[in-house]
Amino acid sequence: MTHPPESGTFDRSGWVPLLALSTTVAVSFGVLLYAVSVLITEEAAGSTFSTTVLSVGYGGALLVGGLLAPLVGRRADRFGVRLILVTGVAFGGLGISALSVANRPWQVLVIFWLLIGPAGSMTFYEPAFIAVEQWFGSERRARSLATLTLVGGLAGPVFLPLSSALIDGLGWRSAARVLAGVLVAVGGPAAVLMARTSARQGGEPAAEHRMTTLRGLLSDRRFVVYTASVALMFLCVQAILLHRIALFEEGGFALATATAGAAVASLLSFPGRLTAPFMARMWGGIPIQIVALLVLAGAAAVSIDGSQTWQLVAHFLLFGTAFGAMLPIRASIMGSWYSGPSYGRIMGSQWMVVSVAGAVGPAAIGTLRDITDGYATPMGLVTAGLITSAVLSALSGRIRVEESSEPAD
């Protein structure tokens, strides 16, 4: 008999683990992504280690996290997220602490690849999305996803200025130790609280569904087409996130102006985080995703030139609005299609593909920028990529898949 882990109907106490989960995700994102992005700048670890070492370490951590996603998903299916979150916080705290005392390039690479990368795979949105589906299912999916991504969205506005202030006041090594302490002191207890108040734990499904095997996943055309759409979207969005400041600097804007635009875009993402799950419940996730992708394509299109004030304003306005909606929409769609005891494995397999694409995107766009001596061609391709992603999303929504409960061969 199949017993989905951490399933069941929640009363009001069910929001306690959700808020604890959201807090763990927000603090983990804040320390392991946003703070790390500040720690590797020239004013911090970049003064000790080369840009190449830090870039390879950071990019490798993202790649390792993606490659671990199927394993994390399988463990979540079988045991729930309790040990995953706690272990991830411990790995993250250890990794940031180790970075604060690293003196050699190989140490930096080991820390990023073996500690920070795995920590991210265990504490970012992927295991959190699985937990939400296990706990709430379709009944409260919209509200719980909105809460999760809304709280998670506080990570950037809080930890970017906090990290900068700590580095200015303490130096980057001491700042890293303080941030590691924040992760463990806040994320650890929150993860434990979430585990103690979560619903019942279950065992591994008695019979493997066809979608838990590689052959089963590849035979599902809807999964393949939708995964291609998400991977292409993530490639383009990661490229924009990494290069947008440099793009507008190249267009003649001051660094402070471009940075302020990015900060405003982060704030503009909050309405989308809050409303997209409810819109998906009313009108379906695919239509909302298509609209968001086309708006992102518009944001990329107006930045092709990037030399006019209206282009800068329009880019950050459009990007922030659409990016917020994109964050919870994938979980809404996948939950409505594949909710069940193998949901974590399916999500993990998809995220592995998406993460590889996300790791390739920024490097590819940067290389193309150097070859063409400007961002016009790269951003034109990004615009086309986002439009293609919207087309693939539309196609995936038209594919009907017959359910199969037969065990895999």
N, C-alpha and C positions, 0 to 999 in steps of 0.2 A: 504494500500500500504506500502511496506517495504522500509525504508530509512536507509541504513547502516550509522552509525555514522562515521564522519570524513573520508568520502570516497570522491573519486574524483580524477581527473588527476592533478598532480602537475607540475608546471613549475619550473624554477630555484629557486623560493622562497620556494618551497617545501623542499629544503634541509636545510633551516633555522630551521624549527621545528624538522627535523631529527637530526641535530647537537645539538639542545637544548635538545632533548630527550636523546641522547647519553651522553651528559654532565651530565644530571641529574642521569642517571643510573651509570655512572662511579664514581661520587662523592658519591652516595648512597652506592654502593658496597665498595668504599674506606673507608667510615666512619663506616657503619653498619656491615660490614663483616671483612675486613682486619684490620682496626684500632681496632675493638672490640676484634679480636683475639690476638692483642698485649696487649690491656688493661686488659685482664683477666689472663695474665701471672703472675708468682710469683713476678716479679719485679714491678708489678703494682697492680691491684685490688687483685691479689692473696696474697699479703702481708696483706690484711685486711679481706678477706673472704676465706672460704675453697674452695679447688678445686672442691669438690662435689657440693657446692652451685653454683659456677660459671658454672660448666659443665651442671648441670640441667637447669640453666637459659638459657645458650647458646643453648643447644639442644632443649629445650622447645620453644625457639624463632623460630628456624628453623621449628619445627613441627607446631606451631601455624600459621606461614606464609603459609605453605603448605595447612593446613585445610581451610584457608581463600581464597585460590586461586579460587575456584568456584564462590564465591561471588564477588571477584574482576573481574573475567571474565564476569559475568552477567552485572555488572555495566558498564564495558567497552563496552559491546555490545550495551547497551541502551543509554549511555551518552557520550561515548568516554573516553579518558584517562585524560582529563583536571583536574578534581577535584581529581582523584585518585592520580596523581603524586604530586600535591600540598599538599594534606592531608598527604601523606606518608612522604614527606620531613618535614612537621611540627611535625608529630609523632616521626620521627627519631631524630630531633633536641631536642625535649622535652625529649625523652628517654635517650639520651647520657648525656644531662644536668642533669637529675635526677640521673643517675648513679654516677655522679661526687660528689653528696652530700649524697648518700646512706650510712647508717651506720649499718643496720641490714639485716640479710639474707633474710627475707621475702620481704624487699623492693627491693632487687636485683631481686628476682623471679618475682615480680609484674612488675617491669620495663621491664625486658626481654620479659615476656609473653604478656603484655598488650600494650606495646609501641614499643619496638624494633622489635619484631616479626611481628606485623601488618605493621610496616613501611617498612620492607623488602618485604612483599608481594605486596606492592603498588608501590615500586620504583625499584625493580630488573628487570630481563629480561622478566618475564612473561607479565606484562602489556605493556612493550616496544615491545615485539613481536606482540602483538595484535594491537598496534598502527601502526606498520609498515605494517601489512596486511591490515588494514583499509585505510591507506593513499595511499599505492602504489600498492597493489595487486600483480599479477604475473608479471606485466610489469617491475617493478623496484625492485622486491623482493630481487634479488641477491645482487645488489649494496647497497641497504639500510641495509640489514642484515650484510653485510661485514663491512659497516661503523659503525653500532651500536656495533658490537662485538669487532671491532678493537679499538674504543675509550674506550669501557668498559674494555678492557684488560689493559689499563693504570692504573687502580685502584690499583692493587697490587704493581707494581714497584714504584708508587708515594707514596701511603699511608702507606705501611709497613715501609720504612725508615723514613718517616715523623713522624709517630706515635711514633716510637722508640726514635727519636731525641727529640720530645716534652716531652715524659715521662722522659728522662734523664735530660732535662733542666728545666722542670717545676714541675715535680711530676705528678703522674697519674691523680689526680683529676683536676688540672688546665689544663692538656693536654686534658682531656675529654671535658672540656668546650670550649677549642679552636677548637677542632674537630667538636663539635656541631655547633659552629659558622660558620665554613667552610661549613658544610652541608647546613645550612639555607642560608648563604650569596651567595653561588654559585648555589646549587641545586634549591633553591626557585625561584630566578629570571629566571633561565633556564627553569624551569617547566612552569612558567607564560608566558614566551616568546613563548614556544611551544604551549601553549593553545591559545594564541592570534592569532597566525599565522597558526593554524591548519585549516583543511577544515571544511565544515559545520557539525554541530551536528545533530543527528537524534533521532528519538524516538524508542520505543520498537517495534520489529517486530509484525505485526498484528496477525500472526499465528505461533504457536510454531512448529518448525521442530522436527521430531522424535529424532534427535540427541541431543536435549536439555533436554531430560528426562533420568533418570537412566536406565530405561528399554530399551530405544532406544540406549544408549551407549553400554550396555551389549549385545545387539542383533547384534551389528556391530562387526563381528569377526576380521576384519582388525584392528579396534581400540583397541580391547582387546589384541590381540597378540602383536601389536606394543607397546602398553602401558606397557605390561609385559617386553618387550625387553628394553625399556627406563628405567623402574624402576630397573631392574636387573643391567643395566649399571651404573645407578646413585649410587646404593648401593655399587658396587665395586669401583667406582671412588672415592666416599667419603671416603671409607675405606683406599684407597691408599693415598689420600691427608693427612689424619690425621696421618697415621702410618709410612709413608715412611722415615721421618727423624729418628725416633726411630729404624726403621728396620735396616738402614745402620749404625747407632750408635752401635746397637747390633752386627753388622757384623764386627766391629772393626774400623770404620771410625770416625774421629773427627767430632764434631758437626758443626764446621765451614765448613768442606768439604761437608757434607750432605746438609747443608743450602745453600751453593753456588750452588750445583747441582739443588736444587729446584728453585733457582732464575733463573738459565739458562733455565730450563724447561719452566718457565713463558715467557721468551723472545722468546723461540722457538715456542710458541703457536701462535704468531702473523701471520706467513704465512698461517697457517691453517684457522685462523679467516677470513683472507682476501680472500682466494681462494676457500674455501669449498662451499660457496653459488653459485659461478660461475660454479664449477665442477658439482654441483647438477643440475644446469639448463641444462648443456650439456649432462650429462650421467645419471641423475636421482639421487635422494637423497639416496635411499636405497643402491645402490652399494657403494656409498661413505661412508655411515655409516658402512657398513659391513667391509670395508677395515680399517676404523678407529678403530673399535672394535677389530679386529684381531691384529692391531698394539698395542693397549692398552693391549691386552692379552699377547703379546710378552714382553711388558714392565713389566707386573706383573710376568711373568715366569722367567725372568732373575734376579728378586729380591728374588726369593725363597730362594736362598742361601745368597746372599747379602754380601759376604765377599771379593770379588775380585774387583779390580779397574774397569775392563772392564764391570762388571755387573752394577756397579754404573753409569758409563758413558752411557752404553746402555739403562739403565732404564730411566734416565732423558731425554735422546735424543728421545727415542721412545715415552715416555709419553707426553712430551711437544708438539711434532709434531702432535700426534693424538688428544690430548685434545683440541687444538685450533680448529680443524676441527669439533669436536663433538658439540661445543657450538652453532653454527648457523644451523647445519644440521637438527635438530629436527623441528625448525620453518619452514625451507624450505619444509620438507616433509609434515608436518601438514597443511601448507598453500596450498600446491598443492592438498591435499585431501579434506580439509574441509573449505576452504575459503568461507566466507559468513557472514550473519548477526548474526549467532550463534557461530562464530569462538572462541570468548572469552570464552564462557561457556564450549565449548569442550576442549579447552586448559587448562582452570582452573580445570576441572574435572580430566584431565590426570595428571596435576601437583600435585594435592592433593595426588594421589596414589604414584607418583614418590618421593615426599617429605617424605612421611612416610617411604618408603624404604631407602631413603638416611639417615634418622635419625637412622634407625636400624643398618645399615651397620657398621659404625665405632665401635659401642658398641659391636656388635657381634664378629667382628674380634679381638677386644681387649680382650674380654672374652676368646675366643678360644686360643689366644696367651698365656694367663696366664695358661690355662688348659694344653696346650701342651708344655709349657715352650720354646716357640720359634715361629718365624714367618713362618717357612717352610710350615706347614699344612695350616694356614690361607691364605697365598699367593698362595698356590696351588689351594685352593678353589676359590679365587678371579680370578685366571687365567681361571678356568673352567667356572666360572660365566660369564666372558666376552665372552668366546667362545659360550656359550649357548645364550647370548644376541644377538650375530651375527647371530646365526641360527634362532632365533625368528624374527629378522629383515628381514631376507631373506624370511621366511614364510609369514610375513605380506605383503611383496611386491608382493606376488603371489596371494593374496586374492582379488577377484573382488567384489565390493559392488555395488548393484543396487541403484541408486539415488531414493529418495522418497521425494516428496514435500507435502505429506499428513500431516495434523496436527496430533499431538499425541492425544491419547485417553484421 
